[in-house]
Amino acid sequence: MERRQLLLFLLILGTAFWGISYSVTKMAIGEYSLNVFLFYRFLLAVVVLSIIFWKYVKDINREAIKTGLLLAVPMFLGIQLQTVGLKYTDASQCSFIAGLTVIIIPLLKLAIYKTNASLKIWIAALTALTGLFIIAIQDKFTINFGDLFTIAGAFAFAVYLIAVEKHSATKNLLYSIVPMFAFCALFTFLIALTDSSSEWFPQNNTFWMGVIYCALFSTAFMYTVSNVSQRYLSAERVAVIYLFEPVFGAIGAFFILGENLTWRLLLGGTLIFAGTIISEVDFKSEKLKLLIRKN
C-alpha cells in the first residue's frame, strides 16, 4: 500500500473514532464541566504523544513551539466551540453544521490567498455535503444557540486545516504536535478555572472512560494523522474525507444510544463516499483513460 493510500485509510479510520466520540462525549460530560473534560482530554493526549514521539519532543525548538501555538489556537477554538454546541444541539444537527468546513475551506482560500480550488474539488465538496444534509436533516432545520457555536467551530476548523496545509509544506509538524496539544490543555485549564461548575475529580467512570477514548483516538490519533497527511493531501481533500464522520456517528449512536439506522444514512453515506472518490480520482490520468477505453 502506497503512503498516500495508507494515509487515506488512516484518515477514514480516524473519522470513525471522531464520529463515535459524539455519543461518547455526550454520555461522558453529562452534567459535568465540558472544560474540565477537554482539559483532561488534551492533557492525556500530550502525555501519550510525548512518549510516542519522544525523539521529536527532545529536539523541540522555539520554532516548533511557535508553530504549535499557531495551530493550537484554531484547533482549540474548533473543538471548544463544537463541544459547547453539542450540549445544546442534537448530534445529527451538529454533524451537519460541522460539515460546513468542507465548503468554508475553498471559500477562505479564495478570499485570503486569492487561490481557487479546482472544479473537481468543488463538485466533490457539494456532493458530499448533500449526502451529509440528507443524513443530518430530519423534519426541519433551525438555527439555535448550539448551532451558532457549531458554525463558529466549523470556521475555526477550516482555519486550522488551512494552517496545517501551509506549515506542513515547509516543515515537519511532528515536532509541533505535542506543543500544539499542550497549548490546548493550557487554554482549557485556564477556562476551567473560571468555570464555577468545574469538578476536577468526578466520581464517574463514564466521564473518565470518555476522557481516555477521546484523548487517545479522536485527539491524539486523528490530529496526528491529519497533520502528517496534509504533506500529501490538500486541506480540501482532507475536509471531504472528514465528512465520513456523521456516518460513523450514526453507526456509533445505533450501538451506543440505540438509535435506528435509516435510509437517510444509507443514501447520504453513498453520496459522501462518492464525493470522496471524486476528490481523489485523477480524471486526467493516462492510466484511468486506458482503463476506460478497455472497458
C-alpha distance (Angstrom), angle and dihedral (degrees) to the residues before:
residue distance angle dihedral
M1 . . .
E2 3.79 . .
R3 3.80 119.8 .
R4 3.80 93.0 -109.9
Q5 3.82 93.3 52.0
L6 3.81 90.5 45.9
L7 3.79 91.0 53.2
L8 3.80 90.3 48.8
F9 3.81 89.8 53.3
L10 3.82 92.2 47.3
L11 3.81 91.0 48.7
I12 3.80 91.9 52.3
L13 3.81 89.8 46.8
G14 3.79 88.0 50.4
T15 3.80 91.6 52.5
A16 3.81 87.2 55.1
F17 3.80 89.5 55.8
W18 3.80 89.2 44.8
G19 3.80 94.7 48.9
I20 3.80 93.0 49.2
S21 3.81 89.1 49.5
Y22 3.83 89.7 72.0
S23 3.80 90.9 68.4
V24 3.80 92.6 37.2
T25 3.81 92.8 51.0
K26 3.79 93.6 47.3
M27 3.79 91.4 52.2
A28 3.81 94.9 41.7
I29 3.79 98.9 48.7
G30 3.79 97.6 43.5
E31 3.79 104.8 145.4
Y32 3.81 94.1 -18.1
S33 3.80 126.3 105.9
L34 3.79 111.7 -81.5
N35 3.82 88.8 -152.6
V36 3.80 92.2 60.1
F37 3.80 89.1 46.9
L38 3.81 92.1 51.6
F39 3.81 91.7 45.4
Y40 3.80 92.5 56.6
R41 3.80 90.0 42.2
F42 3.81 92.3 56.2
L43 3.81 94.1 38.5
L44 3.80 93.3 54.6
A45 3.80 90.0 45.8
V46 3.82 89.0 54.4
V47 3.81 92.2 51.2
V48 3.81 94.4 47.5
L49 3.81 95.1 44.6
S50 3.81 91.8 45.9
I51 3.80 88.1 60.0
I52 3.81 95.4 43.4
F53 3.80 95.1 45.1
W54 3.79 98.4 33.5
K55 3.81 92.9 133.2
Y56 3.81 87.7 60.9
V57 3.81 95.6 39.0
K58 3.81 93.6 56.3
D59 3.80 89.8 54.5
I60 3.81 97.6 46.1
N61 3.78 112.2 137.9
R62 3.80 135.8 -173.1
E63 3.80 92.6 -87.7
A64 3.83 91.9 54.4
I65 3.80 90.7 49.7
K66 3.80 91.0 48.8
T67 3.81 91.3 50.6
G68 3.80 89.5 47.0
L69 3.80 90.0 54.9
L70 3.80 92.9 48.1
L71 3.81 90.7 52.0
A72 3.80 94.5 40.4
V73 3.80 95.6 60.4
P74 3.85 98.4 61.9
M75 3.82 93.0 35.1
F76 3.80 92.1 51.2
L77 3.80 91.0 47.5
G78 3.80 91.2 48.9
I79 3.80 94.8 51.2
Q80 3.81 94.7 38.8
L81 3.80 95.4 48.9
Q82 3.79 95.3 44.0
T83 3.80 92.1 46.9
V84 3.80 88.7 53.9
G85 3.80 88.6 47.8
L86 3.79 90.4 51.0
K87 3.81 90.1 60.4
Y88 3.81 91.9 58.1
T89 3.82 102.5 29.5
D90 3.80 134.4 61.2
A91 3.79 113.4 -102.7
S92 3.82 93.0 -116.3
Q93 3.80 91.5 50.9
C94 3.80 90.7 47.5
S95 3.80 91.7 48.7
F96 3.79 93.0 52.6
I97 3.79 94.6 49.0
A98 3.81 91.5 45.2
G99 3.80 87.1 54.7
L100 3.80 89.2 64.9
T101 3.80 85.2 85.2
V102 3.81 88.3 82.5
I103 3.81 90.6 62.0
I104 3.81 96.2 36.3
I105 3.82 94.0 58.3
P106 3.83 98.6 63.7
L107 3.81 89.8 40.3
L108 3.80 91.8 53.2
K109 3.80 90.9 46.1
L110 3.77 90.0 51.3
A111 3.81 92.0 48.8
I112 3.82 98.7 41.5
Y113 3.80 106.7 28.8
K114 3.82 98.2 23.8
T115 3.82 87.4 -129.2
N116 3.77 119.8 129.3
A117 3.80 126.1 -151.1
S118 3.79 118.7 -120.0
L119 3.80 120.1 -90.0
K120 3.81 88.7 -111.9
I121 3.81 91.5 60.0
W122 3.81 91.8 48.4
I123 3.81 91.1 51.0
A124 3.81 90.9 46.9
A125 3.79 92.0 48.9
L126 3.81 94.3 48.9
T127 3.82 91.9 45.2
A128 3.79 92.2 51.1
L129 3.79 92.8 43.0
T130 3.81 89.6 52.9
G131 3.78 88.6 54.2
L132 3.77 90.6 48.5
F133 3.82 89.7 50.1
I134 3.82 91.1 53.2
I135 3.80 91.4 50.9
A136 3.77 98.1 45.2
I137 3.80 106.2 35.6
Q138 3.77 113.7 83.0
D139 3.81 121.8 165.9
K140 3.79 99.6 -23.3
F141 3.77 141.2 -9.9
T142 3.79 117.8 -126.2
I143 3.78 133.5 166.7
N144 3.77 112.3 -124.1
F145 3.80 135.4 166.1
G146 3.80 93.6 -80.7
D147 3.80 92.6 46.9
L148 3.80 91.3 58.8
F149 3.81 91.1 55.2
T150 3.79 90.8 47.7
I151 3.82 92.4 50.3
A152 3.80 89.6 51.4
G153 3.80 88.7 49.1
A154 3.81 90.6 52.4
F155 3.80 89.7 55.9
A156 3.81 90.3 48.8
F157 3.81 91.6 51.2
A158 3.79 90.2 49.3
V159 3.81 90.1 53.8
Y160 3.82 89.5 46.9
L161 3.83 93.9 52.8
I162 3.80 92.2 46.8
A163 3.81 90.1 49.2
V164 3.81 91.5 49.9
E165 3.80 90.8 50.1
K166 3.80 90.8 50.4
H167 3.81 96.8 47.2
S168 3.81 96.2 39.9
A169 3.79 89.8 60.1
T170 3.80 92.0 65.8
K171 3.81 106.7 25.2
N172 3.80 144.8 30.6
L173 3.80 105.1 -100.2
L174 3.80 92.8 -162.9
Y175 3.81 86.1 86.0
S176 3.81 90.4 56.2
I177 3.82 101.2 44.2
V178 3.81 97.0 85.8
P179 3.84 94.3 44.0
M180 3.82 88.6 48.3
F181 3.80 93.4 56.0
A182 3.81 91.2 40.2
F183 3.81 90.0 58.5
C184 3.82 89.9 47.4
A185 3.81 89.5 52.4
L186 3.80 89.5 49.7
F187 3.80 93.0 49.8
T188 3.82 93.6 49.8
F189 3.82 91.1 44.8
L190 3.81 91.6 54.7
I191 3.81 91.7 47.9
A192 3.82 91.2 47.0
L193 3.81 89.7 54.5
T194 3.80 88.9 61.6
D195 3.81 93.1 45.2
S196 3.80 110.2 99.8
S197 3.81 90.6 -161.0
S198 3.81 93.1 58.3
E199 3.80 114.2 129.3
W200 3.78 106.5 -177.1
F201 3.81 98.6 -163.8
P202 3.82 109.6 33.3
Q203 3.78 114.4 -166.2
N204 3.76 92.1 -136.4
N205 3.81 126.5 109.2
T206 3.81 92.6 -158.4
F207 3.80 90.0 59.4
W208 3.81 93.0 53.1
M209 3.79 94.5 42.1
G210 3.79 87.4 52.9
V211 3.80 90.7 51.0
I212 3.81 91.4 50.9
Y213 3.81 93.8 47.2
C214 3.80 95.7 46.3
A215 3.82 93.5 43.0
L216 3.79 96.1 50.1
F217 3.79 103.5 34.0
S218 3.80 113.1 20.1
T219 3.81 94.5 33.5
A220 3.82 115.2 25.9
F221 3.81 96.9 30.2
M222 3.80 99.9 36.7
Y223 3.78 100.4 44.3
T224 3.80 93.2 43.0
V225 3.81 91.0 53.4
S226 3.80 90.0 44.4
N227 3.80 93.5 52.4
V228 3.80 93.6 46.7
S229 3.81 94.6 43.5
Q230 3.78 94.3 55.4
R231 3.78 89.4 70.8
Y232 3.81 84.2 71.0
L233 3.83 104.9 22.4
S234 3.80 129.5 53.1
A235 3.80 122.3 -116.4
E236 3.82 89.7 -111.8
R237 3.80 93.0 55.1
V238 3.80 92.7 46.3
A239 3.81 89.3 50.2
V240 3.83 91.6 51.0
I241 3.81 89.8 52.0
Y242 3.81 88.5 51.0
L243 3.81 87.3 64.0
F244 3.81 87.4 78.9
E245 3.80 84.6 74.5
P246 3.85 98.3 88.2
V247 3.80 90.9 47.5
F248 3.78 90.7 57.9
G249 3.79 88.9 38.6
A250 3.80 90.1 59.4
I251 3.80 91.6 46.1
G252 3.80 89.9 49.5
A253 3.80 90.6 48.9
F254 3.81 89.1 51.6
F255 3.79 93.1 57.2
I256 3.81 99.4 31.3
L257 3.81 102.7 34.8
G258 3.81 99.9 22.3
E259 3.81 96.1 -117.3
N260 3.81 119.6 156.7
L261 3.81 125.1 -110.6
T262 3.81 107.5 -124.8
W263 3.80 139.6 -167.9
R264 3.79 86.4 -99.1
L265 3.81 90.5 65.2
L266 3.81 92.8 47.7
L267 3.82 95.5 47.1
G268 3.79 95.0 39.3
G269 3.79 92.5 45.9
T270 3.80 89.8 53.1
L271 3.80 91.3 53.6
I272 3.80 91.9 46.9
F273 3.78 90.1 51.7
A274 3.82 89.8 47.9
G275 3.80 90.2 51.6
T276 3.77 91.0 51.9
I277 3.81 91.5 49.8
I278 3.82 91.3 49.0
S279 3.81 90.8 51.7
E280 3.79 93.0 50.6
V281 3.83 104.6 39.3
D282 3.79 115.6 91.5
F283 3.79 100.7 -140.6
K284 3.81 90.9 -171.8
S285 3.79 92.4 55.5
E286 3.81 114.4 124.9
K287 3.82 90.0 -142.2
L288 3.81 90.6 56.0
K289 3.81 91.8 48.3
L290 3.82 90.8 51.0
L291 3.82 90.9 48.8
I292 3.82 91.3 51.5
R293 3.82 91.8 48.9
K294 3.80 91.8 50.8
N295 3.79 90.7 53.1
